[in-house]
Amino acid sequence: MFNNVGTIDRILRLAVGVILLYLGLNVYDGTGLGLGLDAVGMVAILSGVLGSCLLYGLLGINTRQAKGNSRL
């Protein structure tokens, strides 16, 4: 699997995913909107954990830094 999601992007995806899951499971529980928020939240969390985004791959976007360009 090709990793194309950088560190800041991963953190943002995890945070947004958790917020969407919270809204879907607690605020909009049992509604269609809640199920949609749960699905989008899970996709965001999975892409943040795995470090790979299918949409980024299709569009040719890479937010991950090359290994030789790491900052101290």
N, C-alpha and C positions, 0 to 999 in steps of 0.2 A: 504494500500500500504506500502510495506517495504522500508524504507529509507536505502540505502546502499552507498550513495555518501557523502564524507566528505566535509568540508568547502572549503579547497584549491581546491579540485577537482571540486566543484560546480563553483567557481570563474573562473577557467580555462575553463570549459565548456561554461560558459556564454560569456567569452571573445572570444573564438574560434568561437562560434556560431554567434556572432555579426560580426566578420570579414568575415566569410563565407557568411553570408547574404549580407553584403556590396558588396563583390566580385560578388556574383550571381545576385544581383539586379542592379549593376552599371557597373561593368567592363565587365562581360560576359552576359549582358542583351539580352534575346531573343535566347540564344543558349542552346543546350542540356547540356553543361557543367554548364551554369548558373542555369538551373533548378536543376541539381544534387547538386550544391553547396547550393542552397536554401533549398533543402530537408534535407541535412546533417546538415546545420546550424540550422534549426528548431528543429531537433531531439536533437542536442546538447543543445540548449537553453531550451527546455522542460525538459530534464533530469537534467539540472542545476537548474531550478526553482523548479521542483518537488522533487529533491533530490533522485531520484530513477532511476536506470539503469537496463534495462532488461538483457543486456549482462552480466553485473556484477552478476546479480542474477543467470543466467545460469551457470556461471563459478565459483560461490561461492566466489566472491571477495567482500570485504566490506572495504571501506576507511573511514567510519564514526567511530568516537570514541565512546566508551560506555559512558553513562552519568556519571558514577562514576569516569572516568579517565579524566575529563576536566581539562585543564590547566588554570591557572590564568594569 
